[in-house]
Each structure stands twice: as C-alpha cells, then as structure tokens.
Amino acid sequence: MGAAVAVWVGFPAPLLTGPAIAVSLVGLAGIRSAVPVPLRNAVFVVVGTIMGSGVSPQVIETARLWPQSFVVLAISLAFVMATSSWLLGKYFRQDKTTAVLSSAPGHLSFVLGLGAETGGNLTTISVVQSIRLLCLTLAVPAIISWLGYQEAPLGSSQSSVPDLLSFVIMLAGCAIAGFVLSKTRLPAAWLIGPMLVSTIAHITGWIEGAVPLWMAIPAYVVMGALIGTRFSSVSMSQLAANAGAGLTTTLVAVMVSSAAALLASELTGLPIAATLVAFAPGGVETMSAMAMTVNADPAYVAAHHVLRLFILTAMIPVFLRAGLRR
C-alpha cells in the first residue's frame, strides 16, 4: 500500500520510500513487524542480480579513479563522527559512549554490539540510528530529483528479459555465491555475491537482459519494508525523546556527505547523482538498490558502501577510546 501511494503521488524512488514510510508508521502505532530472514536474503539475491545486470564494461576504465573517491569517503566519515558526537554530547547530554555510537554513520549491528559491551544506552543508539536511516532513505532520492536527475524506470537498463533456463541457472549461481560469502562474514554478502556473479554473466555475454519486473518490483518493496521494521519496537515516547538527536545526526550526515560527493564528482568526473548515492551513509542494500533508480554505476556505489563498513569497523573503536579518555 505504501508503494502504491508513493507511486500515485509521484514520490522519488517510490518502491523503496513508500514501504519504508508505511511500515515505520505501523511500527510506531504499536504493531510489531519483521521481514523473515530467508525472505530478506532472497530479496538481497534478486537486488544483487539486478545490480550486476547494470554494470557496464566501462567500469574497468573508471575504477582507476576510485581510490581518490575512497580517500574522500574516509575523511568525510571521520568528520561526520567527530561533529555529530560533539553535538550529541554538548546539546543532547549524551554520555561519551552513547554519543559516539549514535553518531556512527552506519554498521548498526556492530554499533549495538559495542554499545552492549561498553555500557552505551542501546535504546537511544537504536532510535537515533533508525531515524538517520529512514531520513536518508527519503532525503537522497529527493535531493537527486531536486538536482534535476530523472529516475530511471525499472528494467530500463536492459531492453529484454533473458531466456528462462539461463536466468534460473544464473539466479541459482547468485544464491550460491551469496551463501558462500555469508560464511566469510563479509558485509552485505547476500548482495555482493549475487552482484559479482550477475556482473560476470552479463559482461562476458553469457546472458543478456534484465530481471523481470514481476520479480524486481516485489524485491524493492520488501527492501523498503525492511527499513520500516527498524521502528517496530520503538514507542512514540522514545521517538519523541530522541527525535532531535536523530535529526541532528541526519542533517550533519547529509551536509557532509553531499559536500564530499561533490568533491568526489569533481575528482573522478562521475555524475553527482552517483557519488551522492555512494557517499550517503544509509544501508548498504538500500543505497545500492537506489543506485539503479538514478542509473549510477552499481559497482562504484556498492564498493563505497562496503568499504564504509570496513572503515567504521576500525574508526569507531578509536573514537570510543578517545571519548573515554576525555
């Protein structure tokens, strides 16, 4: 229903943003909601397959410019954390541990694990992070639309649907790759594995065509619903108590990531829409899926979001130790 309403009113990226808003409202109304893990992984496989079908052979030529973009990403993440944690401590009276973990632009499972070990306020951290994720999911497509970039219709990257046998074989290979990578604890393994298999299959010419719309549309809708489930256990009082902190961290993240994306666009020559989606500190799966709606290079976007998780894995403990020393 959320997706249908968002399409009707013309909201940007409606298949993601509509369900995210609808399920968030349901959660805040007190109804518990969740996406079963097998369904979630199956959706990631489909979205990863879609992303792989959109990777062009030119990706190898532009990849040599990515290291410059990676450096800008690392600097922007440090600036977001430093600024947000200072604001949360000074104006929202959060303790050092909670402020640092609330300000982390992503990697929620890792952040909550550290919060449990170090005595951070897990409710505050979870609500602030959930507000940031939902707001970024809504803000990024709106900003891209405001910049004048037109949304690419689903299935526009390929003109045809592959034959059934080839598609089933590729989809099975994508699922196996996701399962194998998940055993290595690689971030977003169920998304990255299928994307790699799909990319190889399309670039080598073994298969041509896009994931059929009857499969792609439900996958995007479930992705949007998954974002909304973050508010399943959040009460209105908890939301009200942490709304200011959540919106503050979101504003800092949007401003810094937008400036960094502009700089990366200048350095690499890539469209600002692509760098903006790559630098936006939203969920790996959500932002990678959003890349397809603006015709951004999915490999470029996915590489930045996976790298962001690795950078945060090293950066967050450093900020925690510095905050505790102070």
N, C-alpha and C positions, 0 to 999 in steps of 0.2 A: 504493500500500500504506500509506503514511504517513497519507493522508487517511482511509482505511478504518479503520485502528486508532484514530485520533483520534476519529472518529465513534463507534466502538464503546465507547470508554472515557468518552465524554462530555466531551472536552476543549473549552474555548471556541474558537470560530472554527476548527473542525477542518479545513476545506478549505484554510486558509492555514497554520495552525500544524503540522498533521500532515506535509505535504510538506516544510515548512521543516526540521523536525527530522530526517526520514528522509534527505533529500538531504545535510544537514550531516554526518550520521554516515557516509554513504557517502563523502563527500569526505575526512573525517578518517581513514577507513580506507585512503586512498591511491588511490581511484578518481576520475579526473578527470571532471567533469560540466559541462555547459553547456546553456543554452537558446538555440537558434539565433535570431539577430536577427529574421528575418521572423516566426517564431512568436511571439517576445516582443512585437513590435509589433502583431500580430494580436490577441493576448490583451489588450493595453492598449486596443485599439479596442473589444473586447467589454465590458471592465470600464467604460470611459468611457461606453459606451452604457447600461449598467446604471445607472450613477450618474445620468445625465441623466434616466432614467425615474423616478428617485426624488425629483427636485427639485420642490417644491410651489410653487404661486403665492404662498404666504405668504413666500417667500424675499425678495421685494422689500420687504416690511414690516420684516423683521428685519435686513436688510442695513444699515440706518441705524445700527445698534448695533455693527456690525463694527469701525469704527475704534478704539473703546475696546479691543476684544479684540486688535487689531493692535499697539497700544502695549504691552499686557501681554506679548504674544509677543516683541517686540523686546527688552524688558527681561529677560525670562526667558532668552533666548538668550545675552545678554551675561553674565548671572550664571552660566549653565552653563559657558561657555567660561572665564571667569575662575577659577571654583572648580576645575574639572577640570584645567586646565593647571597650576595651582599644586600640586595634589595629585600629578599625574604627575611634575612636576619634583622635588618635595621628597621623596616617598616611593618613587618608582619610578625615580629617577635618569635621567629622560629629558632630553635637551637641550631648549633652549627651543623650537626649531623643531618637533621631533617632538612635544613636549608640547602645543603649541598646535594642531597639525594633528590629533593624536589626539583632542583634546577637542572638536573641531568637531562639533556635533550634526547631521550630515548633509552633503549635497553631496559625496559621496565622490570622484567623478571630478575635480571642481575641486580638492579637497584633495590628491589624489595628484599632480595636475599641479603644484601649488605645491610639494609635497614634492620632486618631481624637480628643480625649478628652484632650490630653496633648500637642498638637501642634507639633507633630513629622512630618517629611517630608514623607507623605504617599507614594509618588511615589518611593522614594529611598527605603523605607522599603519593599514595594511590590516587586520591581525588585530584590533586594538583596535576599529576601526570595525565590522568584521564581527560581533564579539561583541556590540557595542551593538545593532546592527540585529536580530540573532536574538533577543536577550533582550527587546527592546522588543516584537517581534512576538508573543512568548509572554506577556509581562507585561501588555500593555494589555488584551487580552480577559479575562485572569484578574482584573485589577483591576475592570473593568466588571462582571464576573459577581459579584465579591465585594460590589460596591456594590448589588447586587440587580436590575440591569437584565437582562431576559431577551433572549436572542439571537433576532433576527428570522429566521424561515426564509427561504431563498432563494425569490424570487418572491412574497413576501407583500406587497410594496409595491404590486403591481398584481394584479388578480384574473384577468386574461385575457392571452392571447398575441395579438399583433397579426396581421392577415392577412399572408400570405407576401409578396405583392408590395410592400406598404407597408414591411414590415420590411426586405426586401432593398434597396429604394431608400434607406431611412434608413441602413442599415448601410454602403452604398456612400458616401453623403454623409459619414458619420462617418469612414470611412477616408480620404477625400479631404481632409477638414479636418485630420486628424492629419498627413498627408503635407505639406500646405501649411505648417502651423505648425512642423513639424520643420525646414523650410528657414530659419525665422527664429531657430533655436537657442533657442526658448522651452523652459524646463524642463518635462519631462513632456508634451511636445507631443502625443504619440500618445495620451495620456489626456485632456488638456484639450480638444483639438479635437473628438473624438467626444462628450465630455460636453456641450459647447456646442450641437452640432447636435441631440443627443438631447433636451436640455432644451427648446430652441425647438420641436422637433417635438411634444413632449408637452404643453407649456404652451399652445401655440396650438390644440391639439386635432386636429392633422393626423394623429396616430397615437395609439392607446391600447393599453395592455398592456405586458407585461414581456418581457425577453429570455427565450426558452425555456430551461428548465433543462438540456436536453441540450447547450446551448452555454455556459451560465453556469457550471455545475459544473466542466467541464474548464478553463475560464479561471481560476477561483480556484485550482485545483490547480496549474496551471502557475505562477501568481503565487507560491504558496508554495514551489514548487521553485526558482524564480529566487532567492529569498532564500538557500536552502541552497547554491546554487552558489558563494556567497562563500567557502566553506571548501574548494573544490575543490583548491586548490594549497597549502593550509595543512597542515603536518605537526603531529604530536602535540607535538613538542618546541617548535615555535613557539607553539602554542596554550597550552602549559603556561607558557612564559616570559612570555606577555602576558595570561594569564587574569586576574590580579589587577588590572592596569591597565584591562582591558576591563570587568570587573565594577564597578570603582570609578566609571568614567565613566558606566556604565549606571545605577548607583544614584543618582548626582548628577542625571542627566538625568530619572529617574523622579520623584525627590523635588521638584525644581524645577518640572518641567512639571505635576505634579499640583497643586502649590500655585498655580501660575499659572492652571491650568484652573479651579480652584475660584474664584479671584478673577474670572476672566472670566465664569464662570457667574453669579456674584452681580451683575456689572455689566450683563450682557446679558439675564439671565433665561432663557438657554438651558440645557437639561439638562446636568448634569456629564458624562454619557457622551459628548455631542457635543463639548464643549470639551476633554475629555481626549484623544479621538482627534485633534482638531485640533492640540493642543499637543505631543503625543508626537513626539519627534524621530526617527521611523522613516522608512522610504522613502515618498516621495510616493505612489507607486502602491499600496503595501501599505496604508498608513493610509487612503487614500481608499477602497480596496475594503473595508477593515474598517468604515468608516462605515456601509455598507449593512447590516452584521450587527447594528447597535445602533439602527437607524432614525434615525441622525443625519443632519442636512441635508448632503448630499454637496457642495453648492456652498460652504457655510461651511467644511467640512473642507478641500476642495481649495484654496480661496483662501488659507487659512493656510499650507498646506504649500508652495505655490508662492511665497508671499511670504517664507517662511522661507529658501528658496534664494537669493532676491534679497538679503535682509538679510545672509546669511552671505557672499555674494559681496563685499559691502562691508566686513563686520566682520572676517573672517579676516585680510586683509592688515594691518588696523590692529593686531590683536593680535600678528601676526608682527613688525611693526616695533617695537612696544612691548617685546616679549620680547627682540629682538636688541639694543635699546638698553640694557636692563638687563644 
